Amino acid sequence: MEDETKPATSKLPRQLRQLLDYGKNHKVILAVIGTGLLLLMSFVIFNALQPHLSKPTNSRTANNFPKSAEVTTNPLFGVPCKNDPKPVFGHDLTNPNLIDHIQIYGLGESTPRFRSFLWIKLPGTKVPVYAPTDSDLVEAVYKSARGALDFDVHLMASCQVWYLVNHITDPVDKIRNALPKEPATNTMDPPKVSPTIHFAAGELLGYTSGTPLASNWDFGVFDLTHVNQFANQARYERDKYGKVQTAICPIDVFPQATKNVYYALIGETKPVAGASCGPISPDKAGTISGSWFASPYDPHGDPNMHFSLMIGTYNDGIIRISGEDFQPSIEIPPTNSTFLDPQLVTARHCYSAAGKVVDFKVVSDQQTLVFSGSGSCGAAFPTTGFKNYYR
């Protein structure tokens, strides 16, 4: 007969009693083993779920720009550079008294051209162009395009920031002599300048009379650590360090006193009080505002960076519908009875101006239907004749 004073565990099988006795005498060891098993299981589960976890979308890390302490070569131009996330643009770009107005573009183009256009006050006048900051000429082209012979230059201010000036009519000799004597007809990929040519802040780059018809010239600034945001970010990801992704307001890099002068010149056809310099993209998800394309985005195909349709409100308060499918652009002034800010159109809205009608119907964040033709707006969206556009 068993002794009833023995603990209940004595009734358990011998092997199990031995395991429990071992556990009592080796509590720490078992705890460590248990913790290790738990960590191992957590690691296996995390790795199994990792492909399905959402990735961060912080615009400042999307370009994977190297940490400042590690950067000695500019990742876009492949040349030695100095680390300076915020180089000082301490000198005027030009004589602002010679400029009539400045257009800030992210809107109104059939292809993305995120920069400013400076319109010369007296057409035919040559205005000076200066290096606004210490910088190195890294790319340049002497070109024949759109009926003009002129020069485009790309200068690196630091590892992070560079700028361009297009349509310099008469560059200084150290630019002219670094380039071929015969003009190029392809301006899409300016040749490298090797070795690079240094310009001190305030040093003359040359003179420009602008383009033959518009008498304007380009100035753009780009920050390789910055990523502009769009309604369909994936379509623009291939641009990584390119102009569309990294363009910033080209006026905001100047000291406040200089910024005030240039901001006072912003406007579409003339300066507009209180004009803004951004955002670069007018895209707003769930609305018709921004850039639209003829085909859905294909991650494995041509990124199709040509805007078939662009709609937004400009600094002069006018809505413009433009793009490859809308040339010339259609203008909707605030006095027009169909005027409605595109960022407020979330379902259906029809614009009518100068005998033309453009009717929008939002399908989703990534798709809209558009009917365009002559006549006036109807009570309902047309059932035929419309076209699909995509972010």
C-alpha positions as CSV (number, residue, x, y, z in Angstrom):
1,M,0.0,0.0,0.0
2,E,1.3,3.4,-1.0
3,D,2.2,6.0,1.6
4,E,-0.6,8.6,1.4
5,T,1.9,11.2,2.9
6,K,4.0,11.2,-0.3
7,P,3.3,14.1,-2.8
8,A,1.0,13.5,-5.7
9,T,3.9,13.6,-8.1
10,S,4.9,10.3,-6.7
11,K,2.0,8.8,-8.6
12,L,3.4,10.0,-12.0
13,P,5.4,7.8,-14.3
14,R,9.1,7.4,-13.3
15,Q,10.4,9.3,-16.4
16,L,8.1,12.2,-15.9
17,R,9.1,12.4,-12.2
18,Q,12.7,12.5,-13.2
19,L,12.1,15.4,-15.6
20,L,10.3,17.4,-13.0
21,D,13.0,16.7,-10.4
22,Y,15.6,17.9,-13.0
23,G,13.5,21.0,-13.6
24,K,13.4,21.9,-9.9
25,N,17.2,21.5,-9.7
26,H,18.0,23.3,-13.0
27,K,15.4,26.1,-13.1
28,V,17.8,28.7,-14.6
29,I,19.0,26.4,-17.4
30,L,15.5,25.5,-18.4
31,A,14.5,29.2,-18.3
32,V,17.3,30.0,-20.7
33,I,16.5,27.1,-23.0
34,G,12.8,28.2,-23.0
35,T,13.6,31.8,-23.8
36,G,15.9,30.7,-26.6
37,L,13.2,28.6,-28.1
38,L,10.8,31.4,-27.9
39,L,13.2,33.9,-29.6
40,L,13.9,31.3,-32.3
41,M,10.2,30.8,-33.0
42,S,9.7,34.6,-33.1
43,F,12.5,35.0,-35.6
44,V,11.1,32.3,-37.9
45,I,7.6,33.8,-37.8
46,F,9.0,37.4,-38.5
47,N,11.0,36.2,-41.5
48,A,7.9,34.4,-42.9
49,L,5.8,37.5,-42.6
50,Q,8.5,40.0,-43.7
51,P,7.6,40.0,-47.5
52,H,4.1,41.0,-46.6
53,L,4.9,43.8,-44.2
54,S,4.4,47.3,-45.5
55,K,7.5,49.3,-46.3
56,P,8.2,52.8,-45.0
57,T,7.4,55.6,-47.4
58,N,9.4,58.4,-45.8
59,S,10.3,60.6,-48.7
60,R,13.7,61.4,-47.2
61,T,14.8,57.8,-47.3
62,A,13.2,56.7,-50.5
63,N,16.3,57.6,-52.6
64,N,18.6,55.7,-50.2
65,F,21.0,58.6,-50.3
66,P,24.2,57.6,-48.5
67,K,24.8,59.0,-45.1
68,S,26.7,62.3,-45.2
69,A,29.7,60.9,-43.4
70,E,30.1,58.3,-46.2
71,V,29.6,60.4,-49.3
72,T,32.7,61.5,-51.2
73,T,31.3,61.0,-54.7
74,N,28.1,62.5,-56.1
75,P,25.7,59.6,-56.8
76,L,24.2,61.3,-59.8
77,F,27.3,62.7,-61.5
78,G,29.9,60.3,-60.3
79,V,32.4,63.0,-59.4
80,P,34.0,64.0,-56.1
81,C,31.8,66.3,-54.0
82,K,31.6,68.1,-50.7
83,N,29.0,67.2,-48.1
84,D,26.5,70.1,-47.6
85,P,22.8,69.3,-47.4
86,K,21.9,73.1,-47.4
87,P,24.5,75.0,-49.5
88,V,24.0,78.8,-49.3
89,F,22.9,80.4,-52.6
90,G,24.2,83.7,-51.4
91,H,24.5,85.6,-54.7
92,D,21.9,86.7,-57.1
93,L,21.3,84.5,-60.1
94,T,20.8,87.5,-62.3
95,N,19.7,91.1,-62.2
96,P,16.1,90.9,-61.1
97,N,15.4,94.3,-62.4
98,L,15.7,92.9,-65.9
99,I,13.2,90.1,-65.3
100,D,9.5,90.7,-66.0
101,H,8.1,87.6,-64.2
102,I,8.9,84.1,-63.2
103,Q,6.9,81.0,-64.0
104,I,7.1,78.1,-61.5
105,Y,6.4,74.9,-63.3
106,G,5.2,71.5,-62.3
107,L,1.9,72.3,-64.1
108,G,1.0,72.7,-67.7
109,E,3.6,70.6,-69.5
110,S,3.3,67.5,-71.7
111,T,6.5,66.2,-70.1
112,P,7.7,66.9,-66.6
113,R,9.8,70.0,-66.4
114,F,10.0,71.0,-62.8
115,R,11.9,74.3,-62.7
116,S,11.4,78.1,-63.1
117,F,11.2,80.1,-66.3
118,L,12.5,83.7,-66.1
119,W,10.9,86.0,-68.7
120,I,13.2,88.9,-69.8
121,K,11.5,92.3,-69.4
122,L,12.8,93.7,-72.7
123,P,12.9,91.0,-75.4
124,G,16.2,90.9,-77.1
125,T,18.1,92.2,-74.1
126,K,20.9,90.1,-72.8
127,V,20.9,89.6,-69.1
128,P,23.8,88.4,-66.9
129,V,23.7,84.9,-65.3
130,Y,25.8,84.3,-62.2
131,A,26.8,81.3,-60.2
132,P,24.6,81.8,-57.1
133,T,26.8,79.6,-55.0
134,D,30.2,77.9,-55.1
135,S,29.7,75.2,-57.6
136,D,31.4,72.9,-60.2
137,L,30.3,72.6,-63.8
138,V,29.7,68.8,-64.3
139,E,27.6,68.7,-67.5
140,A,27.0,71.1,-70.4
141,V,25.9,71.1,-74.0
142,Y,26.2,73.5,-76.9
143,K,23.0,72.9,-78.8
144,S,20.9,73.8,-81.8
145,A,17.2,73.4,-80.7
146,R,13.9,75.1,-81.6
147,G,15.6,77.6,-83.8
148,A,18.3,78.7,-81.4
149,L,22.0,78.2,-80.7
150,D,22.6,78.3,-77.0
151,F,24.1,76.5,-74.0
152,D,22.6,74.4,-71.1
153,V,24.8,73.9,-68.0
154,H,24.5,71.7,-64.9
155,L,26.4,72.7,-61.8
156,M,27.0,70.8,-58.6
157,A,26.8,72.8,-55.4
158,S,27.4,69.8,-53.1
159,C,26.9,66.1,-52.8
160,Q,23.2,66.7,-52.2
161,V,22.3,69.7,-54.3
162,W,22.8,70.7,-57.9
163,Y,21.2,73.3,-60.3
164,L,20.8,73.9,-64.0
165,V,20.6,77.0,-66.2
166,N,19.3,76.5,-69.7
167,H,19.5,78.8,-72.8
168,I,22.7,80.7,-72.0
169,T,23.3,82.7,-75.2
170,D,26.9,83.8,-74.6
171,P,28.7,81.7,-72.0
172,V,32.1,82.7,-70.6
173,D,35.2,81.3,-72.3
174,K,35.9,78.6,-69.7
175,I,32.5,77.1,-70.5
176,R,32.6,77.6,-74.3
177,N,36.1,76.2,-74.6
178,A,35.2,73.1,-72.7
179,L,32.6,72.1,-75.3
180,P,32.7,70.9,-78.9
181,K,32.6,73.6,-81.5
182,E,29.7,72.0,-83.4
183,P,26.3,72.2,-81.8
184,A,24.5,69.0,-80.7
185,T,20.9,68.3,-81.8
186,N,20.2,65.9,-78.9
187,T,19.9,67.7,-75.6
188,M,18.4,64.9,-73.5
189,D,21.7,63.7,-72.0
190,P,24.3,66.6,-71.7
191,P,27.9,65.4,-71.9
192,K,30.1,65.2,-68.8
193,V,32.6,68.0,-68.3
194,S,35.9,66.4,-67.3
195,P,37.7,67.7,-65.4
196,T,34.9,69.7,-63.7
197,I,35.2,73.5,-63.8
198,H,34.8,75.5,-60.6
199,F,32.8,78.7,-60.3
200,A,32.9,80.9,-57.2
201,A,29.6,82.4,-55.9
202,G,28.9,85.5,-57.9
203,E,31.2,84.5,-60.8
204,L,29.7,85.2,-64.3
205,L,28.5,82.2,-66.2
206,G,27.5,84.3,-69.2
207,Y,24.7,86.3,-70.8
208,T,21.3,85.2,-72.1
209,S,18.6,86.7,-74.2
210,G,16.4,83.6,-73.6
211,T,14.6,81.6,-76.2
212,P,13.8,83.2,-79.6
213,L,10.0,83.4,-79.2
214,A,9.4,83.6,-75.5
215,S,12.6,85.4,-74.4
216,N,12.7,83.3,-71.3
217,W,15.3,80.9,-69.8
218,D,15.4,78.1,-67.3
219,F,16.6,77.8,-63.7
220,G,16.1,74.6,-61.7
221,V,17.4,73.3,-58.3
222,F,17.5,69.7,-57.3
223,D,18.1,68.0,-54.0
224,L,19.1,64.3,-54.3
225,T,17.9,63.6,-50.7
226,H,14.4,64.8,-51.6
227,V,11.5,62.9,-53.2
228,N,8.5,64.6,-54.6
229,Q,5.2,63.0,-53.9
230,F,2.6,61.9,-56.5
231,A,-0.8,60.2,-56.4
232,N,0.9,57.1,-58.0
233,Q,4.4,57.1,-56.6
234,A,5.4,53.9,-58.2
235,R,5.3,55.5,-61.7
236,Y,8.0,57.9,-60.8
237,E,10.3,55.6,-58.8
238,R,12.5,54.8,-61.7
239,D,13.5,58.5,-61.8
240,K,15.4,58.0,-58.5
241,Y,17.9,60.9,-58.7
242,G,16.3,62.5,-61.7
243,K,14.7,65.9,-62.0
244,V,11.1,65.0,-61.5
245,Q,11.7,63.3,-58.2
246,T,14.3,65.6,-56.7
247,A,13.2,69.1,-57.9
248,I,12.7,71.7,-55.2
249,C,11.5,75.3,-55.3
250,P,14.4,77.1,-57.0
251,I,13.7,80.3,-55.1
252,D,13.7,78.8,-51.6
253,V,17.5,78.2,-51.6
254,F,18.2,81.9,-51.5
255,P,18.5,84.1,-48.3
256,Q,15.2,85.7,-47.2
257,A,15.9,89.1,-48.7
258,T,16.6,87.6,-52.1
259,K,13.7,85.2,-51.8
260,N,11.4,88.2,-51.3
261,V,12.5,89.8,-54.5
262,Y,12.1,86.7,-56.6
263,Y,8.8,85.7,-55.0
264,A,7.4,89.1,-55.9
265,L,8.1,88.2,-59.6
266,I,6.2,84.9,-59.6
267,G,3.3,84.7,-62.0
268,E,2.1,83.1,-65.3
269,T,2.0,86.2,-67.5
270,K,2.8,88.9,-64.9
271,P,3.7,89.0,-61.1
272,V,0.9,87.9,-58.8
273,A,0.8,89.1,-55.2
274,G,1.0,86.2,-52.8
275,A,2.0,83.6,-55.4
276,S,3.3,80.3,-54.2
277,C,6.3,78.2,-55.3
278,G,4.9,74.7,-55.0
279,P,4.1,72.0,-54.4
280,I,5.9,70.6,-57.4
281,S,3.1,68.3,-58.2
282,P,-0.6,69.2,-58.1
283,D,-1.6,65.6,-57.7
284,K,-4.3,64.9,-55.1
285,A,-5.6,61.4,-54.7
286,G,-9.3,61.0,-55.1
287,T,-9.6,64.1,-57.2
288,I,-9.0,65.1,-60.8
289,S,-6.2,67.4,-59.9
290,G,-2.7,66.7,-61.3
291,S,-1.1,64.7,-64.1
292,W,-2.7,61.8,-66.0
293,F,-1.4,59.3,-68.5
294,A,-2.9,57.4,-71.4
295,S,-2.2,53.9,-70.0
296,P,-2.0,52.3,-66.6
297,Y,1.4,52.1,-65.0
298,D,3.3,48.9,-65.9
299,P,6.2,48.2,-63.5
300,H,7.9,46.1,-66.2
301,G,7.2,48.3,-69.2
302,D,7.9,51.8,-70.4
303,P,7.2,54.2,-67.5
304,N,5.4,56.5,-70.0
305,M,6.4,59.8,-68.5
306,H,4.5,61.9,-71.0
307,F,1.5,63.7,-69.6
308,S,-1.6,63.1,-71.8
309,L,-3.6,65.3,-69.5
310,M,-2.7,67.9,-66.8
311,I,-5.2,69.9,-64.8
312,G,-4.5,72.4,-62.0
313,T,-5.0,75.9,-60.8
314,Y,-2.1,78.3,-61.5
315,N,-0.7,81.2,-59.6
316,D,-3.0,83.6,-61.5
317,G,-6.0,81.7,-60.3
318,I,-6.8,80.2,-63.7
319,I,-7.5,76.5,-64.1
320,R,-5.6,75.1,-67.1
321,I,-6.3,71.8,-68.8
322,S,-3.3,70.9,-70.9
323,G,-1.0,67.9,-71.9
324,E,-0.5,66.1,-75.1
325,D,-4.2,65.6,-75.7
326,F,-5.1,69.2,-74.9
327,Q,-3.0,71.5,-77.2
328,P,-3.5,74.4,-77.0
329,S,-4.5,74.4,-73.3
330,I,-8.1,75.2,-72.2
331,E,-8.3,78.0,-69.6
332,I,-11.1,78.3,-67.0
333,P,-10.9,81.7,-65.3
334,P,-12.6,82.3,-61.9
335,T,-15.4,84.2,-63.6
336,N,-16.4,81.2,-65.7
337,S,-19.6,79.6,-64.5
338,T,-18.1,76.1,-64.5
339,F,-15.1,77.1,-62.5
340,L,-14.3,74.7,-59.6
341,D,-10.9,73.9,-58.1
342,P,-9.8,70.5,-59.5
343,Q,-8.7,69.5,-56.0
344,L,-12.4,69.7,-54.9
345,V,-13.7,67.5,-57.7
346,T,-14.1,64.0,-56.2
347,A,-17.0,62.6,-58.4
348,R,-18.0,64.3,-61.6
349,H,-17.6,67.9,-62.9
350,C,-17.8,69.5,-66.4
351,Y,-15.8,72.5,-67.5
352,S,-16.9,74.6,-70.5
353,A,-15.0,77.5,-72.1
354,A,-14.8,79.0,-75.6
355,G,-17.2,76.5,-77.1
356,K,-15.2,73.5,-75.7
357,V,-16.3,71.1,-73.0
358,V,-14.2,68.8,-70.8
359,D,-16.2,66.5,-68.6
360,F,-14.5,64.5,-65.8
361,K,-15.7,61.5,-63.9
362,V,-13.6,60.1,-61.1
363,V,-13.4,56.3,-61.1
364,S,-10.7,55.8,-58.4
365,D,-7.5,57.3,-57.0
366,Q,-5.8,55.9,-60.1
367,Q,-8.3,56.4,-62.9
368,T,-10.7,59.0,-64.3
369,L,-12.9,59.2,-67.4
370,V,-12.8,62.3,-69.5
371,F,-15.0,63.4,-72.3
372,S,-13.8,66.3,-74.5
373,G,-15.5,68.0,-77.4
374,S,-17.5,71.0,-78.4
375,G,-20.8,72.4,-77.1
376,S,-21.9,72.8,-73.5
377,C,-22.0,70.6,-70.4
378,G,-24.9,68.1,-70.1
379,A,-26.8,67.0,-67.1
380,A,-25.1,63.6,-67.0
381,F,-21.7,62.3,-67.9
382,P,-21.7,61.0,-71.6
383,T,-22.1,57.3,-72.0
384,T,-19.9,57.2,-75.1
385,G,-16.9,59.0,-76.6
386,F,-15.0,59.3,-73.3
387,K,-11.4,58.3,-72.7
388,N,-9.7,56.6,-69.7
389,Y,-6.7,58.3,-68.0
390,Y,-4.5,56.9,-65.4
391,R,-2.1,58.1,-62.6
